[in-house]
């Protein structure tokens, strides 16, 4: 997979965003193992912009690791400063599983009724309200009705 190419202005913006981040992935003495690549991929999916710390004194090896990670994971190399590597990849959108024509599910509602005289405690009842029901001001549960349009103009324009 080819790496993402960014303009210098975009890279500068990403560097500024990464400034306050802590390293998420650490590369030890074993180097760039498949487990490290897998963890880096998972971190990019979760965060998008990550820092990777490399515990190696060889600068050319760190540059090679940055190039290899960006090629394998389809990420953009943002910065290599010291022993830190900064990578960016857009976060994939999560697909929502929406049900067609689904009503809201049941929820638990607290109904508080105050006493007529101010001396005793208020009554607190927890009631399960279904998706097609509502709680009135008096604390009763009624089935929700379809609301009619209040404005003639709004119903005509739709």
HUTADA-V335991 format. One record per backbone hydrogen bond with DSSP energy under -0.5 kcal/mol. NH is the residue of the N-H (numbers start at 1). CO is the residue of the C=O. E is the energy in kcal/mol with one decimal. If there is no record, write none. Layout:
[[NH	CO	E] [NH	CO	E]]
//
This chain:
[[4	75	-0.5] [6	4	-0.5] [11	7	-2.5] [12	8	-2.2] [13	9	-1.9] [14	10	-2.2] [15	11	-2.3] [16	12	-2.0] [17	13	-1.9] [18	14	-2.0] [19	15	-0.7] [19	16	-0.6] [21	18	-1.2] [24	51	-2.6] [25	51	-1.3] [27	53	-3.1] [28	26	-0.6] [31	28	-1.2] [33	31	-1.4] [37	33	-2.0] [38	34	-2.3] [39	35	-2.3] [40	36	-2.4] [41	37	-2.2] [42	38	-2.2] [43	39	-2.4] [44	40	-2.3] [45	41	-2.1] [46	42	-1.8] [47	43	-3.1] [48	43	-0.7] [48	44	-0.9] [49	47	-1.1] [50	48	-0.5] [50	87	-2.5] [51	22	-0.5] [52	85	-3.1] [53	25	-2.5] [54	83	-2.8] [55	27	-2.9] [55	53	-0.5] [56	54	-1.4] [59	57	-0.7] [62	58	-1.7] [63	59	-2.3] [64	60	-2.2] [65	61	-2.2] [66	62	-2.3] [67	63	-2.2] [68	64	-2.7] [69	65	-2.9] [70	66	-2.3] [71	67	-2.0] [72	68	-2.8] [73	69	-2.4] [74	71	-0.5] [75	70	-1.8] [76	88	-3.5] [77	75	-0.5] [78	76	-0.7] [78	86	-2.5] [79	86	-1.2] [81	84	-1.8] [84	81	-2.0] [85	52	-2.9] [86	79	-2.7] [87	50	-2.2] [88	76	-1.8] [89	48	-2.1] [98	96	-1.1] [102	99	-1.1] [107	129	-2.5] [109	127	-3.0] [111	109	-0.5] [111	125	-3.4] [112	110	-0.6] [113	111	-0.5] [113	123	-2.8] [114	112	-0.5] [120	117	-0.7] [123	113	-3.0] [125	111	-2.6] [125	123	-0.5] [127	109	-3.0] [127	125	-0.6] [129	107	-3.4] [129	127	-0.6] [130	128	-0.5] [133	130	-1.5] [134	142	-3.3] [136	134	-0.5] [136	140	-3.1] [139	136	-1.4] [142	134	-2.8] [142	140	-0.6] [144	132	-3.0] [155	151	-1.5] [156	152	-1.7] [157	153	-2.1] [158	154	-1.1]]
//
